[in-house]
């Protein structure tokens, strides 16, 4: 999580992926800017195995965050490096960079400061040109992240505005497939791992995103349920009815750690066992063997199509040669390594027949709004 590394994270020596958000908790100066010296000291901990730069999350892409001062205990203040006298407000974007090239320079900087540990970033896909701009920046700078975590619009947090949770961002299925195909299209897929997050709770949820290109899955919702979360959406009020997301001692008594720890362990073990059974039933030996052809989706009362048909793959390096699939050709022309803002595209090389063919294969809008997680785009 982006709340930094607390004494509780370190107590039992478990492996950590340190998420660095826009407020740089645990590695910030008094003015909220990034502190290289503090980061280097924390990143050197043997427990820290990877560093993840959080660009956005699926529940509220393009939106910051706030921790009310009523919830800032002395312990939280010390861990995050913040004051208790005012609300803790996280900006919507990172103050350390503002362009795709700047992002990759920041990736390289953190990799150097951490002594070469894997560094990547997490984002919810919105406009396709934004991620393709990052791909162009990778080619131009020759800097690649070690991994990209794709968060779907299904991702949850009780602190997200409803308009954002309901309508902003690309659903995980589409986001994972797009990132996977984009990296293949620019010839970088073999250098970058892909993680998936966003409403992943069951074995099939994992199998589905792995078939679309994910190398691993991040899950939170199922574990929150195992802890006792009932999605009351009172996280920000300090009045969580089950004691999961509150600093109120009278409410926290509802979370009995020895009992909940056993429930979390059993949920994890059973879910992984179910994934093994699914993979074996498909005649495969490992989840990495999953491909789009292994999963089908009913798209109408009479039609069923495989993911291989719904998400046609690009050939390695195809984007560099000029893709005809408008799902990629249009945003590729809009993408820029120097700016996240799209440039004016030139579609003169794309024929009317290409447009017709692609309309039959996939929908064309390139927008981060209006794509509800529960609806097809």
N, C-alpha and C positions, 0 to 999 in steps of 0.2 A: 504493500500500500504506500501511498505518497506521504503518509504521516511521519516518516522517518523511522529510524531503528531505535526502539526503546530497550530498556533493561530487560523487559519481559521477552522480547524477541531473542535476546542473547543468552538468556538463563540456561537453556538446555542445549545450546549449540547447534540448532537446526539450520539447514541450508536456507539462504535468503536470496530473493531477487529484489533488489532495492529499486523502488519506483521513485523517480525524481519528477515532481510536478512543477507547475509554474511558480509556486511559492518557495521552492527549493528548501523544504523543511529538512532540517538536519544538516544542511550545507548552505546556509544563507547568512548574509550580512544583516546588520540592524535595519538597513533600508529595504530589505527584501530581495536584494540582488544575489546572484550566485557567488559563493565563496569557494574558490578552488582549493585552498589549504584545508578547510574543514572537510570538503568532499574527499580529498585524497586520503585524509586520516581515516574516515569512516569506510571508504571503499577498500582500504587495505585489510579490513577485517577478513579473516579466513572464512567466516560464515557467508560473506557476500560473494555469491557465485556469478551473478549477472547484474547489470544496471539497465533499467528500462526508463526511457524518457517518455513521460505521459503527455501526449499532445492533446488528446481528447478522449472522452468516454462515450459509449453508445447512448446512455440515458440522457445525456445533455451535451451533445457535441457543440463546440463553439460557445460554451458557457463556463463561467468561473464557479467558485464555491465559497461558502461562508460557514465558519464555525462560531456560533454565538459565544460571547464572552462568558455567559452563564455556564457553558459546558467546558470551559478551559480550566482544567485543574492545574495545580502546580506541576504535577507529573507530566501533563501534556505540554505545558509551556516549556519545560526544560527539554523535553524530547524534540519538539519542533523548533525550538529557538525563537519563540514568540513571546509577546507580552500578554498579561492577563487583564489589562485595563481597558481593552477595546476588542470588538469582534475581529476575528481573524478572517480576512478576505483574500481569497486566491484569485488572481487575475485570469481572464479567459485565455490569454496567450502568454508565451514565454518572453520575458524581457531580454533574454540573452541572444535571441535571433528572430528574424522576421521573414526569411526567405528559405526555399529548399536548400540552397547552397549553404546558408547559415546553419540550418539544422544539421547538415552532415559535418560541417566544421565543428559543431558542438559535440557530435558523436565522437569524432576523432579526439577532441580535447578530453572528454571523459574517459575514453579508452586509454589515453596516455597517462592521465592522472591516476587511474585505477591499476596501473601496471599491466595493461593488456587484457583485462577481463572483458568478456563479451558485453557489448553495448548495443541496444536496439531502441525501438520506440513503439508506442502503442497509439492507435488512432481509430476513430470511427470514420469510414469513408463517406464523403459527401459528394462534392463535385469530382468527377473522375479526373479532371485535368489537374487537380491538386496533387494527387498521388503520382500521376504520370510526370508531373513537374519534378517530384522528388526522384523519380527514375532517371529523368534527364540530368538532374544534378549529380546522381551517382556516376553516370557515364562521363560527365564533364570533369568532375573532381577526382574521379577514381577512388572515392571513399564510399564504402558500403557498410551498412549496419550489419551486425551479426544476425539480427532477427527483426521481424516486424510482427507485432501482435495486433490483429484486427478485432476490434470490438463492434458487435452488431448493435443496431438500434434497439434490439430487445433487451440490451443490458439494463440493469435496474439500480436505482438508488432512491430511497425515500425522500431525498432532498432535491430531486429534479422537478422543474416546472412541468406541468402536465402537457402543455403544448409541445415542449421539447421531447418528452418521453413518448408521446403519441405520434409525432410527425417528422421529427428531424433525424437525419442520418439514414444510411443504407442498411437493410437487414443483413444479418450475418451470412446467410447463404450466398447472397449476391456479393457482399464485400469480400469474403474469403476467395470466392472464385475469381473475382476481378483482380485482386492483388496477386494471386497465384499466376493467372494468365498474363498479367502485365509484366511480372518478373521473368516469365518464360519468354515473352515477346521482346524483351530487351537483352536477353541472354545472361541474366544474373541469378536465375532461380537456384542454381547449384551452389551459390555462395551465400544465400540468405535463407534462414529458417523462418517458418510462418507459424505463429500461435493464433489460436481462436478463442474468443470469449464472447459471452452474450447469451444468457438463458440456456446454458449447457448444464443439464441436471441428470440426464439418463445416458445409458450406454449407446442408444441409437443417436442421441444428440451428438455424441463424440464421433461415432462411425460416419455420420452424414457429413460433418465438416472435414473429416480426414479424407473422405472420398473426393471432396472438392479442392483439396490441396493443403490442408493444415498438417503440420508436423506434430503439434501437441495442442492440448486444450487446457484452458484455464476455467475453473468453475468456482462460483461463489454462492449462487442462489440455493443450490441443494444443501450445502453445508450450513447456510444460514437457517434453512428450515430444520435441519437436524439439531441446531442449537435451540430452536424454539421460536424463530421469527415468524410472525403471522402477517407480515406486510401491512402493518397498520399505518405506515407512512408518517410516523411521528418521530422519526430519527432526529430531526432538527430542533425538536421542542424539549428534549431531555425528559420526555414522558413515555418512553417505550414501555408498553404494558407487559412485555415478557422479560425485560431486563437486559436485552442484548445490546441495545444502542443507547445507553444512558449512563451518566455519572451519579445519578441519584442512588444512594446506598440502599434506601428502602425498596427501590424497584430492582436493583441489581441482585437482591437476595433470591429472586426468582430463577436466576441462572446458577444452577448447582453444577459446578465444574466437573467433579468426578462422574456424575451421571451423564452430562452432555458430552464429555470427552469420549465416552464409550459409544454414544450414539453417532458421533461424527466418524469415529473409526469404523464402525460397522457399515455406515453409509458408503464410505470410500471403498472398503473392501468388497462389498456386494456389487457396487457399480462397476468396478474394474473386472470382477468375475463375470458379470453380464456381458461386458464388451468382449471378453475372451470367447464366450459362448457364441456371440453373434458372428465374430470373425471366423470361428471354426465352422459354423453352420454354412457360411458362404464358401467354404472350401479353401480358405486362405490360412496362412500360417502366422501372419503378423498384421497389426493395424496399418502399417506402412504399405501393405499390398493393396489397400482399398483404392479404387479408381472411380471416376464418375459413372462408368457403365454399371457399377454394382448397385446403384441406388436409382429408383424410379419415383416419379411423382405424378399423381393424377391431376390433370389440368382442366378437365371437364368431365361430364358424366360419361362420355364415350371415349375419351382419349387419355392414354398414359404414355409419358415420355421419360426416357432415362436422363440423368443429369448430363450424360455425354451429348445428348441432343439439345438439351436446354442451355447448356453452357459450352458451346463449341470451343475447343482448345486452339490456341495459337501455336505456330511452329516456333522453335527457338530462334530468336533474332528477327521475327516477322515484323515487329514494329519498326525496326531499323530499316527494313527494306520497303516498308509501306503497306500497312494492313488495310484490307478492303472492308473489314467488318466495322461498320460505323460506330459500334459500341466502343471501339478503340480509336479508329481513324480520326474522328472528329475531336474528341478530347485530347488526343496526342498532339494535334496541331494547335490546340488551345494552350497546351502545357508549356511552362517556362521554368528553367532552372533558376532564374533570377527573381521570380515572384510567384506567390501562390495565386495571385489574381490571373484569370484567364486572359490570353491574348486573342485578338480577332483571328478566327480560323480562315483558311483558304481551302474551299472544297471543290475547286475547279477540276481537280484531278479525279474526283469521284463521280462516276457516271450515274445516270438515272436508274439504270438496271441494278447497280450496286445498292442504291437506296431501297429499291423494291425488294431485293433479296434479303437485306438485313431487316427490313420491317417484318418480313415473314418469320425471321429467326428469333429476333429479340427486340424489345421495345427500345426507343431511342432517347427519351428525355435524359438529360445530364444535370440533375438537380439534387440537392441535399434536402429538399423540403417536399412534403407530400408523399413520402414513401413510408407509410405506416408499417411497422414490423409485422402486423398480422395480415397484410395484403400483398398480393403480387405486384411487381412493378413492370 
